[in-house]
């Protein structure tokens, strides 16, 4: 199958990617866009380490196709920090 061009906002910036129609969002985020804070954990969608915010809802990126993010807004763990420093979730990961 031919790759599809998708565009979406990720952590406040516009990103573009060419993806296979069946490519999972977690693979696009990690391998194509280089944001490695979103992990692949259990390969069964039970652990939740791949969780991202997609259009205001928490989703497991290992269960969402990348094409479903087209035109949307994705926030990964990297996007949680603000001008005041790390988010509590980021601090917990470090600890």
Biopython code that builds the backbone (N, CA, C, O; Angstrom):
import numpy as np
from Bio.PDB.StructureBuilder import StructureBuilder

atoms = [
    (1, "UNK", "N", (0.838, -1.194, 0.000)),
    (1, "UNK", "CA", (0.000, 0.000, 0.000)),
    (1, "UNK", "C", (0.877, 1.250, 0.000)),
    (1, "UNK", "O", (1.989, 1.250, 0.527)),
    (2, "UNK", "N", (0.359, 2.292, -0.593)),
    (2, "UNK", "CA", (1.091, 3.548, -0.674)),
    (2, "UNK", "C", (1.067, 4.275, 0.657)),
    (2, "UNK", "O", (0.074, 4.247, 1.384)),
    (3, "UNK", "N", (2.182, 4.927, 0.960)),
    (3, "UNK", "CA", (2.238, 5.718, 2.191)),
    (3, "UNK", "C", (1.336, 6.936, 2.053)),
    (3, "UNK", "O", (1.086, 7.430, 0.953)),
    (4, "UNK", "N", (0.857, 7.402, 3.193)),
    (4, "UNK", "CA", (-0.016, 8.574, 3.236)),
    (4, "UNK", "C", (0.686, 9.703, 3.977)),
    (4, "UNK", "O", (1.404, 9.473, 4.950)),
    (5, "UNK", "N", (0.471, 10.911, 3.506)),
    (5, "UNK", "CA", (1.017, 12.090, 4.166)),
    (5, "UNK", "C", (0.041, 12.527, 5.252)),
    (5, "UNK", "O", (-1.150, 12.693, 4.990)),
    (6, "UNK", "N", (0.546, 12.714, 6.469)),
    (6, "UNK", "CA", (-0.280, 13.233, 7.559)),
    (6, "UNK", "C", (0.400, 14.442, 8.168)),
    (6, "UNK", "O", (1.623, 14.574, 8.130)),
    (7, "UNK", "N", (-0.408, 15.315, 8.725)),
    (7, "UNK", "CA", (0.058, 16.517, 9.405)),
    (7, "UNK", "C", (-0.752, 16.669, 10.681)),
    (7, "UNK", "O", (-1.974, 16.526, 10.668)),
    (8, "UNK", "N", (-0.067, 16.958, 11.787)),
    (8, "UNK", "CA", (-0.768, 17.225, 13.038)),
    (8, "UNK", "C", (0.111, 18.057, 13.953)),
    (8, "UNK", "O", (1.310, 18.206, 13.713)),
    (9, "UNK", "N", (-0.477, 18.586, 14.979)),
    (9, "UNK", "CA", (0.264, 19.333, 15.993)),
    (9, "UNK", "C", (0.773, 18.339, 17.027)),
    (9, "UNK", "O", (0.003, 17.526, 17.537)),
    (10, "UNK", "N", (2.072, 18.397, 17.342)),
    (10, "UNK", "CA", (2.622, 17.556, 18.394)),
    (10, "UNK", "C", (3.435, 18.434, 19.325)),
    (10, "UNK", "O", (4.416, 19.060, 18.923)),
    (11, "UNK", "N", (3.007, 18.464, 20.572)),
    (11, "UNK", "CA", (3.688, 19.276, 21.581)),
    (11, "UNK", "C", (3.838, 20.728, 21.150)),
    (11, "UNK", "O", (4.863, 21.366, 21.391)),
    (12, "UNK", "N", (2.788, 21.233, 20.506)),
    (12, "UNK", "CA", (2.757, 22.636, 20.148)),
    (12, "UNK", "C", (3.408, 23.011, 18.833)),
    (12, "UNK", "O", (3.478, 24.193, 18.499)),
    (13, "UNK", "N", (3.884, 22.038, 18.082)),
    (13, "UNK", "CA", (4.483, 22.357, 16.781)),
    (13, "UNK", "C", (3.876, 21.452, 15.718)),
    (13, "UNK", "O", (3.481, 20.319, 15.996)),
    (14, "UNK", "N", (3.811, 21.967, 14.509)),
    (14, "UNK", "CA", (3.264, 21.171, 13.415)),
    (14, "UNK", "C", (4.294, 20.160, 12.946)),
    (14, "UNK", "O", (5.467, 20.489, 12.772)),
    (15, "UNK", "N", (3.849, 18.927, 12.741)),
    (15, "UNK", "CA", (4.723, 17.873, 12.231)),
    (15, "UNK", "C", (4.071, 17.238, 11.012)),
    (15, "UNK", "O", (2.848, 17.225, 10.880)),
    (16, "UNK", "N", (4.904, 16.716, 10.130)),
    (16, "UNK", "CA", (4.460, 16.028, 8.923)),
    (16, "UNK", "C", (5.147, 14.677, 8.876)),
    (16, "UNK", "O", (6.291, 14.539, 9.308)),
    (17, "UNK", "N", (4.456, 13.690, 8.354)),
    (17, "UNK", "CA", (5.053, 12.366, 8.229)),
    (17, "UNK", "C", (4.412, 11.611, 7.076)),
    (17, "UNK", "O", (3.249, 11.832, 6.737)),
    (18, "UNK", "N", (5.182, 10.726, 6.489)),
    (18, "UNK", "CA", (4.669, 9.765, 5.521)),
    (18, "UNK", "C", (4.547, 8.439, 6.256)),
    (18, "UNK", "O", (5.534, 7.924, 6.781)),
    (19, "UNK", "N", (3.336, 7.885, 6.294)),
    (19, "UNK", "CA", (3.098, 6.685, 7.086)),
    (19, "UNK", "C", (2.381, 5.622, 6.270)),
    (19, "UNK", "O", (1.638, 5.920, 5.336)),
    (20, "UNK", "N", (2.622, 4.392, 6.644)),
    (20, "UNK", "CA", (1.853, 3.288, 6.086)),
    (20, "UNK", "C", (0.435, 3.392, 6.646)),
    (20, "UNK", "O", (0.271, 3.830, 7.784)),
    (21, "UNK", "N", (-0.588, 3.009, 5.894)),
    (21, "UNK", "CA", (-1.964, 3.114, 6.386)),
    (21, "UNK", "C", (-2.205, 2.370, 7.701)),
    (21, "UNK", "O", (-3.070, 2.771, 8.480)),
    (22, "UNK", "N", (-1.463, 1.304, 7.960)),
    (22, "UNK", "CA", (-1.645, 0.510, 9.183)),
    (22, "UNK", "C", (-0.609, 0.804, 10.256)),
    (22, "UNK", "O", (-0.531, 0.086, 11.252)),
    (23, "UNK", "N", (0.185, 1.846, 10.067)),
    (23, "UNK", "CA", (1.232, 2.187, 11.035)),
    (23, "UNK", "C", (0.617, 2.741, 12.317)),
    (23, "UNK", "O", (-0.273, 3.591, 12.277)),
    (24, "UNK", "N", (1.097, 2.255, 13.434)),
    (24, "UNK", "CA", (0.595, 2.725, 14.725)),
    (24, "UNK", "C", (1.201, 4.080, 15.076)),
    (24, "UNK", "O", (2.344, 4.376, 14.726)),
    (25, "UNK", "N", (0.422, 4.884, 15.766)),
    (25, "UNK", "CA", (0.864, 6.217, 16.171)),
    (25, "UNK", "C", (2.139, 6.145, 17.001)),
    (25, "UNK", "O", (3.018, 6.992, 16.845)),
    (26, "UNK", "N", (2.256, 5.166, 17.866)),
    (26, "UNK", "CA", (3.449, 5.048, 18.714)),
    (26, "UNK", "C", (4.711, 4.919, 17.865)),
    (26, "UNK", "O", (5.744, 5.486, 18.220)),
    (27, "UNK", "N", (4.652, 4.193, 16.759)),
    (27, "UNK", "CA", (5.819, 4.033, 15.898)),
    (27, "UNK", "C", (6.144, 5.337, 15.167)),
    (27, "UNK", "O", (7.314, 5.685, 15.006)),
    (28, "UNK", "N", (5.118, 6.049, 14.729)),
    (28, "UNK", "CA", (5.348, 7.339, 14.066)),
    (28, "UNK", "C", (5.999, 8.320, 15.034)),
    (28, "UNK", "O", (6.961, 9.003, 14.681)),
    (29, "UNK", "N", (5.476, 8.389, 16.250)),
    (29, "UNK", "CA", (6.021, 9.314, 17.247)),
    (29, "UNK", "C", (7.481, 8.991, 17.542)),
    (29, "UNK", "O", (8.324, 9.888, 17.550)),
    (30, "UNK", "N", (7.785, 7.734, 17.781)),
    (30, "UNK", "CA", (9.137, 7.334, 18.171)),
    (30, "UNK", "C", (10.114, 7.305, 16.997)),
    (30, "UNK", "O", (11.177, 7.924, 17.054)),
    (31, "UNK", "N", (9.756, 6.594, 15.944)),
    (31, "UNK", "CA", (10.706, 6.301, 14.883)),
    (31, "UNK", "C", (10.787, 7.395, 13.822)),
    (31, "UNK", "O", (11.875, 7.703, 13.336)),
    (32, "UNK", "N", (9.663, 7.978, 13.462)),
    (32, "UNK", "CA", (9.670, 8.999, 12.415)),
    (32, "UNK", "C", (9.919, 10.387, 12.980)),
    (32, "UNK", "O", (10.664, 11.174, 12.398)),
    (33, "UNK", "N", (9.287, 10.691, 14.128)),
    (33, "UNK", "CA", (9.365, 12.042, 14.680)),
    (33, "UNK", "C", (10.382, 12.181, 15.805)),
    (33, "UNK", "O", (10.659, 13.297, 16.244)),
    (34, "UNK", "N", (10.944, 11.071, 16.280)),
    (34, "UNK", "CA", (12.054, 11.116, 17.235)),
    (34, "UNK", "C", (11.723, 11.456, 18.669)),
    (34, "UNK", "O", (12.628, 11.760, 19.446)),
    (35, "UNK", "N", (10.458, 11.416, 19.048)),
    (35, "UNK", "CA", (10.066, 11.677, 20.444)),
    (35, "UNK", "C", (10.021, 10.333, 21.165)),
    (35, "UNK", "O", (9.035, 9.604, 21.056)),
    (36, "UNK", "N", (11.072, 10.004, 21.891)),
    (36, "UNK", "CA", (11.207, 8.666, 22.461)),
    (36, "UNK", "C", (10.675, 8.534, 23.883)),
    (36, "UNK", "O", (10.847, 7.484, 24.501)),
    (37, "UNK", "N", (10.047, 9.552, 24.407)),
    (37, "UNK", "CA", (9.436, 9.457, 25.735)),
    (37, "UNK", "C", (8.201, 8.568, 25.737)),
    (37, "UNK", "O", (7.841, 7.999, 26.767)),
    (38, "UNK", "N", (7.561, 8.452, 24.591)),
    (38, "UNK", "CA", (6.418, 7.548, 24.427)),
    (38, "UNK", "C", (6.995, 6.167, 24.181)),
    (38, "UNK", "O", (7.610, 5.923, 23.143)),
    (39, "UNK", "N", (6.801, 5.264, 25.129)),
    (39, "UNK", "CA", (7.437, 3.948, 25.063)),
    (39, "UNK", "C", (6.511, 2.875, 24.514)),
    (39, "UNK", "O", (5.287, 3.001, 24.544)),
    (40, "UNK", "N", (7.129, 1.824, 24.016)),
    (40, "UNK", "CA", (6.415, 0.602, 23.654)),
    (40, "UNK", "C", (6.721, -0.373, 24.777)),
    (40, "UNK", "O", (7.876, -0.744, 24.990)),
    (41, "UNK", "N", (5.675, -0.789, 25.500)),
    (41, "UNK", "CA", (5.915, -1.616, 26.665)),
    (41, "UNK", "C", (5.530, -3.060, 26.491)),
    (41, "UNK", "O", (6.390, -3.922, 26.313)),
    (42, "UNK", "N", (4.267, -3.326, 26.539)),
    (42, "UNK", "CA", (3.785, -4.699, 26.662)),
    (42, "UNK", "C", (3.369, -5.348, 25.352)),
    (42, "UNK", "O", (3.213, -6.568, 25.299)),
    (43, "UNK", "N", (3.186, -4.573, 24.301)),
    (43, "UNK", "CA", (2.687, -5.082, 23.022)),
    (43, "UNK", "C", (1.292, -5.685, 23.107)),
    (43, "UNK", "O", (0.871, -6.400, 22.198)),
    (44, "UNK", "N", (0.575, -5.406, 24.182)),
    (44, "UNK", "CA", (-0.793, -5.920, 24.328)),
    (44, "UNK", "C", (-1.785, -4.827, 24.679)),
    (44, "UNK", "O", (-2.973, -5.109, 24.832)),
    (45, "UNK", "N", (-1.341, -3.607, 24.810)),
    (45, "UNK", "CA", (-2.124, -2.419, 25.157)),
    (45, "UNK", "C", (-2.592, -2.385, 26.601)),
    (45, "UNK", "O", (-3.518, -1.644, 26.930)),
    (46, "UNK", "N", (-1.974, -3.168, 27.466)),
    (46, "UNK", "CA", (-2.385, -3.191, 28.866)),
    (46, "UNK", "C", (-1.574, -2.256, 29.768)),
    (46, "UNK", "O", (-2.101, -1.756, 30.762)),
    (47, "UNK", "N", (-0.318, -2.016, 29.440)),
    (47, "UNK", "CA", (0.546, -1.312, 30.400)),
    (47, "UNK", "C", (0.360, 0.202, 30.417)),
    (47, "UNK", "O", (0.455, 0.812, 31.481)),
    (48, "UNK", "N", (0.099, 0.821, 29.278)),
    (48, "UNK", "CA", (-0.146, 2.256, 29.235)),
    (48, "UNK", "C", (1.073, 3.143, 29.087)),
    (48, "UNK", "O", (0.928, 4.365, 29.121)),
    (49, "UNK", "N", (2.283, 2.588, 28.923)),
    (49, "UNK", "CA", (3.463, 3.448, 28.799)),
    (49, "UNK", "C", (3.497, 4.221, 27.481)),
    (49, "UNK", "O", (4.322, 5.118, 27.308)),
    (50, "UNK", "N", (2.610, 3.877, 26.559)),
    (50, "UNK", "CA", (2.547, 4.575, 25.278)),
    (50, "UNK", "C", (1.461, 5.651, 25.271)),
    (50, "UNK", "O", (1.161, 6.219, 24.221)),
    (51, "UNK", "N", (0.879, 5.931, 26.417)),
    (51, "UNK", "CA", (-0.253, 6.864, 26.482)),
    (51, "UNK", "C", (0.152, 8.276, 26.070)),
    (51, "UNK", "O", (1.167, 8.805, 26.521)),
    (52, "UNK", "N", (-0.664, 8.873, 25.204)),
    (52, "UNK", "CA", (-0.512, 10.259, 24.773)),
    (52, "UNK", "C", (-1.882, 10.926, 24.855)),
    (52, "UNK", "O", (-2.903, 10.252, 24.990)),
    (53, "UNK", "N", (-1.894, 12.229, 24.774)),
    (53, "UNK", "CA", (-3.143, 12.976, 24.676)),
    (53, "UNK", "C", (-3.399, 13.214, 23.201)),
    (53, "UNK", "O", (-2.567, 13.806, 22.513)),
    (54, "UNK", "N", (-4.545, 12.758, 22.709)),
    (54, "UNK", "CA", (-4.940, 12.978, 21.321)),
    (54, "UNK", "C", (-6.251, 13.732, 21.324)),
    (54, "UNK", "O", (-7.292, 13.187, 21.693)),
    (55, "UNK", "N", (-6.199, 14.989, 20.910)),
    (55, "UNK", "CA", (-7.388, 15.840, 20.843)),
    (55, "UNK", "C", (-8.137, 15.893, 22.173)),
    (55, "UNK", "O", (-9.366, 15.843, 22.211)),
    (56, "UNK", "N", (-7.372, 15.994, 23.265)),
    (56, "UNK", "CA", (-7.972, 16.161, 24.586)),
    (56, "UNK", "C", (-8.349, 14.879, 25.300)),
    (56, "UNK", "O", (-8.933, 14.925, 26.383)),
    (57, "UNK", "N", (-8.026, 13.738, 24.716)),
    (57, "UNK", "CA", (-8.338, 12.466, 25.363)),
    (57, "UNK", "C", (-7.081, 11.612, 25.475)),
    (57, "UNK", "O", (-6.265, 11.576, 24.554)),
    (58, "UNK", "N", (-6.928, 10.928, 26.602)),
    (58, "UNK", "CA", (-5.812, 9.998, 26.766)),
    (58, "UNK", "C", (-6.079, 8.756, 25.936)),
    (58, "UNK", "O", (-7.142, 8.142, 26.035)),
    (59, "UNK", "N", (-5.103, 8.396, 25.119)),
    (59, "UNK", "CA", (-5.210, 7.191, 24.295)),
    (59, "UNK", "C", (-3.895, 6.434, 24.372)),
    (59, "UNK", "O", (-2.835, 7.018, 24.597)),
    (60, "UNK", "N", (-3.983, 5.144, 24.185)),
    (60, "UNK", "CA", (-2.779, 4.325, 24.085)),
    (60, "UNK", "C", (-2.341, 4.363, 22.629)),
    (60, "UNK", "O", (-3.039, 3.867, 21.745)),
    (61, "UNK", "N", (-1.180, 4.956, 22.390)),
    (61, "UNK", "CA", (-0.700, 5.162, 21.022)),
    (61, "UNK", "C", (-0.407, 3.856, 20.296)),
    (61, "UNK", "O", (-0.213, 3.850, 19.081)),
    (62, "UNK", "N", (-0.375, 2.745, 21.039)),
    (62, "UNK", "CA", (-0.175, 1.440, 20.396)),
    (62, "UNK", "C", (-1.488, 0.866, 19.878)),
    (62, "UNK", "O", (-1.502, -0.204, 19.269)),
    (63, "UNK", "N", (-2.593, 1.576, 20.117)),
    (63, "UNK", "CA", (-3.898, 1.117, 19.631)),
    (63, "UNK", "C", (-4.522, 2.088, 18.638)),
    (63, "UNK", "O", (-5.648, 1.878, 18.187)),
    (64, "UNK", "N", (-3.800, 3.148, 18.296)),
    (64, "UNK", "CA", (-4.308, 4.190, 17.396)),
    (64, "UNK", "C", (-3.447, 4.202, 16.141)),
    (64, "UNK", "O", (-2.220, 4.164, 16.227)),
    (65, "UNK", "N", (-4.071, 4.254, 15.002)),
    (65, "UNK", "CA", (-3.330, 4.384, 13.752)),
    (65, "UNK", "C", (-2.830, 5.820, 13.602)),
    (65, "UNK", "O", (-3.510, 6.767, 13.998)),
    (66, "UNK", "N", (-1.660, 5.968, 13.038)),
    (66, "UNK", "CA", (-1.099, 7.305, 12.832)),
    (66, "UNK", "C", (-2.030, 8.174, 12.002)),
    (66, "UNK", "O", (-2.147, 9.372, 12.261)),
    (67, "UNK", "N", (-2.693, 7.592, 11.012)),
    (67, "UNK", "CA", (-3.591, 8.381, 10.163)),
    (67, "UNK", "C", (-4.759, 8.956, 10.957)),
    (67, "UNK", "O", (-5.363, 9.938, 10.524)),
    (68, "UNK", "N", (-5.089, 8.378, 12.096)),
    (68, "UNK", "CA", (-6.168, 8.905, 12.932)),
    (68, "UNK", "C", (-5.767, 10.212, 13.611)),
    (68, "UNK", "O", (-6.633, 10.956, 14.071)),
    (69, "UNK", "N", (-4.483, 10.498, 13.680)),
    (69, "UNK", "CA", (-4.007, 11.751, 14.271)),
    (69, "UNK", "C", (-3.971, 12.881, 13.252)),
    (69, "UNK", "O", (-3.766, 14.037, 13.622)),
    (70, "UNK", "N", (-4.165, 12.569, 11.980)),
    (70, "UNK", "CA", (-4.105, 13.579, 10.929)),
    (70, "UNK", "C", (-5.053, 14.737, 11.237)),
    (70, "UNK", "O", (-6.245, 14.536, 11.469)),
    (71, "UNK", "N", (-4.506, 15.945, 11.237)),
    (71, "UNK", "CA", (-5.297, 17.137, 11.521)),
    (71, "UNK", "C", (-5.547, 17.368, 12.994)),
    (71, "UNK", "O", (-6.211, 18.335, 13.368)),
    (72, "UNK", "N", (-5.023, 16.491, 13.835)),
    (72, "UNK", "CA", (-5.293, 16.575, 15.270)),
    (72, "UNK", "C", (-4.189, 17.241, 16.070)),
    (72, "UNK", "O", (-3.298, 17.903, 15.537)),
    (73, "UNK", "N", (-4.292, 17.033, 17.373)),
    (73, "UNK", "CA", (-3.359, 17.615, 18.326)),
    (73, "UNK", "C", (-2.904, 16.515, 19.273)),
    (73, "UNK", "O", (-3.717, 15.927, 19.987)),
    (74, "UNK", "N", (-1.596, 16.235, 19.280)),
    (74, "UNK", "CA", (-1.022, 15.187, 20.113)),
    (74, "UNK", "C", (-0.071, 15.818, 21.123)),
    (74, "UNK", "O", (0.755, 16.659, 20.770)),
    (75, "UNK", "N", (-0.196, 15.407, 22.373)),
    (75, "UNK", "CA", (0.764, 15.805, 23.401)),
    (75, "UNK", "C", (1.387, 14.546, 23.968)),
    (75, "UNK", "O", (0.687, 13.654, 24.448)),
    (76, "UNK", "N", (2.713, 14.479, 23.909)),
    (76, "UNK", "CA", (3.449, 13.367, 24.487)),
    (76, "UNK", "C", (4.015, 13.815, 25.832)),
    (76, "UNK", "O", (3.834, 14.966, 26.230)),
    (77, "UNK", "N", (4.695, 12.917, 26.527)),
    (77, "UNK", "CA", (5.274, 13.273, 27.816)),
    (77, "UNK", "C", (6.268, 14.433, 27.672)),
    (77, "UNK", "O", (6.410, 15.241, 28.590)),
    (78, "UNK", "N", (6.953, 14.519, 26.529)),
    (78, "UNK", "CA", (7.881, 15.626, 26.312)),
    (78, "UNK", "C", (7.172, 16.972, 26.294)),
    (78, "UNK", "O", (7.777, 17.993, 26.622)),
    (79, "UNK", "N", (5.910, 16.989, 25.917)),
    (79, "UNK", "CA", (5.164, 18.233, 25.804)),
    (79, "UNK", "C", (4.502, 18.698, 27.086)),
    (79, "UNK", "O", (3.784, 19.698, 27.074)),
    (80, "UNK", "N", (4.723, 18.003, 28.188)),
    (80, "UNK", "CA", (4.067, 18.370, 29.449)),
    (80, "UNK", "C", (4.761, 19.492, 30.198)),
    (80, "UNK", "O", (4.121, 20.180, 30.993)),
    (81, "UNK", "N", (6.042, 19.697, 29.972)),
    (81, "UNK", "CA", (6.787, 20.739, 30.682)),
    (81, "UNK", "C", (6.298, 22.119, 30.260)),
    (81, "UNK", "O", (5.774, 22.299, 29.160)),
    (82, "UNK", "N", (6.477, 23.079, 31.143)),
    (82, "UNK", "CA", (6.154, 24.467, 30.811)),
    (82, "UNK", "C", (7.313, 25.359, 31.231)),
    (82, "UNK", "O", (8.376, 24.867, 31.611)),
    (83, "UNK", "N", (7.112, 26.647, 31.164)),
    (83, "UNK", "CA", (8.183, 27.599, 31.479)),
    (83, "UNK", "C", (8.680, 27.470, 32.922)),
    (83, "UNK", "O", (9.810, 27.851, 33.225)),
    (84, "UNK", "N", (7.841, 26.934, 33.806)),
    (84, "UNK", "CA", (8.228, 26.782, 35.209)),
    (84, "UNK", "C", (9.044, 25.523, 35.475)),
    (84, "UNK", "O", (9.564, 25.351, 36.577)),
    (85, "UNK", "N", (9.167, 24.639, 34.485)),
    (85, "UNK", "CA", (9.965, 23.425, 34.661)),
    (85, "UNK", "C", (9.181, 22.180, 34.330)),
    (85, "UNK", "O", (8.172, 22.218, 33.627)),
    (86, "UNK", "N", (9.670, 21.077, 34.854)),
    (86, "UNK", "CA", (9.075, 19.783, 34.558)),
    (86, "UNK", "C", (7.686, 19.641, 35.153)),
    (86, "UNK", "O", (7.385, 20.197, 36.210)),
    (87, "UNK", "N", (6.859, 18.900, 34.468)),
    (87, "UNK", "CA", (5.522, 18.534, 34.943)),
    (87, "UNK", "C", (5.689, 17.445, 36.004)),
    (87, "UNK", "O", (6.698, 16.739, 36.012)),
    (88, "UNK", "N", (4.720, 17.305, 36.889)),
    (88, "UNK", "CA", (4.784, 16.289, 37.945)),
    (88, "UNK", "C", (4.933, 14.879, 37.376)),
    (88, "UNK", "O", (5.604, 14.038, 37.974)),
    (89, "UNK", "N", (4.325, 14.621, 36.248)),
    (89, "UNK", "CA", (4.444, 13.294, 35.611)),
    (89, "UNK", "C", (5.892, 13.064, 35.171)),
    (89, "UNK", "O", (6.422, 11.969, 35.357)),
    (90, "UNK", "N", (6.536, 14.078, 34.592)),
    (90, "UNK", "CA", (7.905, 13.939, 34.171)),
    (90, "UNK", "C", (8.841, 13.707, 35.366)),
    (90, "UNK", "O", (9.759, 12.889, 35.304)),
    (91, "UNK", "N", (8.590, 14.432, 36.435)),
    (91, "UNK", "CA", (9.386, 14.256, 37.658)),
    (91, "UNK", "C", (9.227, 12.842, 38.214)),
    (91, "UNK", "O", (10.196, 12.232, 38.666)),
    (92, "UNK", "N", (8.001, 12.328, 38.179)),
    (92, "UNK", "CA", (7.767, 10.970, 38.673)),
    (92, "UNK", "C", (8.507, 9.941, 37.832)),
    (92, "UNK", "O", (9.023, 8.963, 38.374)),
    (93, "UNK", "N", (8.569, 10.137, 36.531)),
    (93, "UNK", "CA", (9.317, 9.211, 35.670)),
    (93, "UNK", "C", (10.793, 9.217, 36.030)),
    (93, "UNK", "O", (11.435, 8.166, 36.045)),
    (94, "UNK", "N", (11.331, 10.385, 36.318)),
    (94, "UNK", "CA", (12.743, 10.497, 36.680)),
    (94, "UNK", "C", (13.031, 9.789, 38.002)),
    (94, "UNK", "O", (14.038, 9.097, 38.153)),
    (95, "UNK", "N", (12.118, 9.980, 38.952)),
    (95, "UNK", "CA", (12.307, 9.362, 40.270)),
    (95, "UNK", "C", (12.169, 7.871, 40.170)),
    (95, "UNK", "O", (12.294, 7.171, 41.174)),
]
sb = StructureBuilder()
sb.init_structure("model")
sb.init_model(0)
sb.init_chain("A")
sb.init_seg("    ")
for serial, (resi, resn, name, xyz) in enumerate(atoms, 1):
    if name == "N":
        sb.init_residue(resn, " ", resi, " ")
    sb.init_atom(name, np.array(xyz, "f"), 0.0, 1.0, " ", f" {name:<3s}", serial, name[0])
structure = sb.get_structure()
